[in-house]
Amino acid sequence: MIDPKYLIYHDLIGFIAYAKPKSKLKDKKFLDIGVVIDETRNMLITEKDNNIKRYIKKDYIFRFKIPNYKSEEEDYYLEVQGKRIVGFPINRLRSLKKKRWLKI
């Protein structure tokens, strides 16, 4: 299981995602956008019912479903501002390693 506080540094492919546009404050519901099948620097590419859609990361608030393998409780949902996950996954992982290294 992935620790929720490290999800933004992880590769997001394979997670079930929900999204809400930042610009529409009245629309408070998260929409099921499907499973993340690819991730670029600025976009998440998802598939739901054989439809592929692209979402610009900085324009959305995302909620990712994290499976709970330890117990039979419900799965976790982690809400992330899109601007926090902008960038290549490998670069996000490198920045985590640098932060840990600098703490010592």
Secondary structure, 3 states (H helix, E strand, C coil): CCCHHHHHHCCCCCCEEEEEECCCCCCCCCEEEEEEEEECCCEEEEEECCEEEEEEHHHEEEEEEECCCCCCCCCEEEEEEHHHHCCCHHHHHHHHHHHHHHHC
